[in-house]
Amino acid sequence: MAEKAEKPEGKKTVKKTEAKDGQKSGGFLMYKGRPLVRSGNVLYYGNMTDKCVVMLQILSTKTVKDMTVAEKVQVQLMSTDPELRMKERILKKSEKTGLYNAMDIGTVWLERALEDK
């Protein structure tokens, strides 16, 4: 979302109010307006203050040219409720080939879960 502000000369400028994809906001990498945090082979997508987040665990990797890329990725939609046991926190679970496919399904799950507030 952008706000327009006028300069004294009458020229218009755009003031950025939120981070775009891939930009850092508050120290976190942002993807589609939500934080994406990595710790080793585990990525967390979403705000921990929301009712759920997506956890992506890289199970296997492969080398393409000189880069190591994710091959098998486990996707879990998890509740952030601290009252629940770990097994009860898992709302949905799947295994995908490639990080793109995992992020794609994880994003859809998270958006649908947060709509149902």
C-alpha positions in Angstrom: 0.0 0.0 0.0 1.4 3.4 -0.9 0.7 6.9 0.3 1.2 10.0 -1.8 2.7 13.1 -0.4 3.1 16.4 -2.1 6.4 18.3 -2.2 6.5 22.1 -2.0 7.2 22.2 -5.8 4.0 20.3 -6.5 5.9 17.1 -7.4 4.4 13.9 -6.1 6.4 11.2 -4.3 5.5 7.7 -3.1 6.1 6.8 0.5 6.5 3.0 1.1 4.5 1.7 4.0 5.2 -2.0 3.7 8.0 -4.2 2.4 7.7 -5.8 -1.0 8.6 -9.5 -1.6 12.2 -10.3 -0.7 12.8 -7.1 1.2 13.6 -7.1 4.9 11.2 -5.6 7.4 12.0 -5.6 11.1 15.0 -7.8 10.4 13.1 -10.6 8.6 13.0 -11.5 5.0 9.4 -10.9 3.7 7.6 -13.1 1.2 4.1 -12.1 0.1 3.8 -9.7 3.1 4.7 -12.3 5.8 8.1 -13.1 7.4 10.2 -16.0 6.1 12.8 -17.2 8.7 15.4 -19.9 8.2 17.2 -21.9 10.9 19.4 -24.6 9.3 17.2 -26.8 7.1 13.9 -25.5 8.5 12.1 -22.5 7.3 9.1 -20.8 9.1 6.7 -18.7 7.1 4.1 -16.4 8.8 3.7 -14.3 11.9 4.1 -16.2 15.2 1.4 -13.9 16.6 -1.2 -15.3 14.1 -3.1 -18.5 14.9 -0.9 -20.6 12.6 2.4 -20.7 10.6 3.9 -22.9 7.9 7.0 -24.9 8.7 9.1 -26.2 5.8 11.7 -28.8 6.5 14.3 -29.6 3.8 14.6 -33.4 3.9 17.1 -33.9 1.0 19.1 -31.7 -1.4 20.8 -32.1 -4.7 23.6 -30.2 -6.5 22.7 -28.3 -9.7 25.8 -26.8 -11.3 27.6 -25.3 -8.3 24.5 -24.8 -6.1 22.8 -27.0 -3.5 19.0 -26.9 -3.9 16.2 -28.5 -2.0 14.8 -31.7 -3.4 12.3 -33.1 -1.0 10.6 -30.7 1.4 8.1 -31.5 4.1 5.4 -28.8 4.6 3.4 -28.5 7.8 0.7 -26.0 8.7 1.1 -25.6 12.4 -1.0 -23.9 15.2 0.9 -21.4 17.3 -1.2 -22.2 20.4 1.3 -23.0 23.2 -1.3 -24.9 25.1 -1.4 -27.7 22.5 1.1 -30.7 22.4 3.4 -30.8 19.4 1.4 -33.5 17.6 -1.8 -31.6 18.1 -0.3 -28.4 16.6 0.1 -30.0 13.2 -3.1 -29.1 11.2 -1.9 -30.2 7.7 1.1 -32.1 6.4 2.6 -32.9 3.0 5.8 -33.7 1.2 6.7 -31.8 -2.0 9.5 -31.9 -4.6 11.3 -28.6 -4.6 11.1 -25.5 -2.5 8.9 -23.6 -4.9 6.2 -26.3 -4.8 6.4 -26.5 -1.0 6.1 -22.7 -0.6 3.2 -22.6 -3.1 1.1 -25.1 -1.1 2.2 -23.7 2.2 1.1 -20.2 1.2 -2.3 -21.4 0.1 -2.8 -23.3 3.4 -1.8 -20.4 5.5 -4.0 -17.9 3.6 -7.0 -20.2 3.9 -6.4 -20.8 7.6 -6.0 -17.2 8.4 -9.2 -16.3 6.5 -11.2 -18.6 8.8 -10.5 -16.4 11.9 
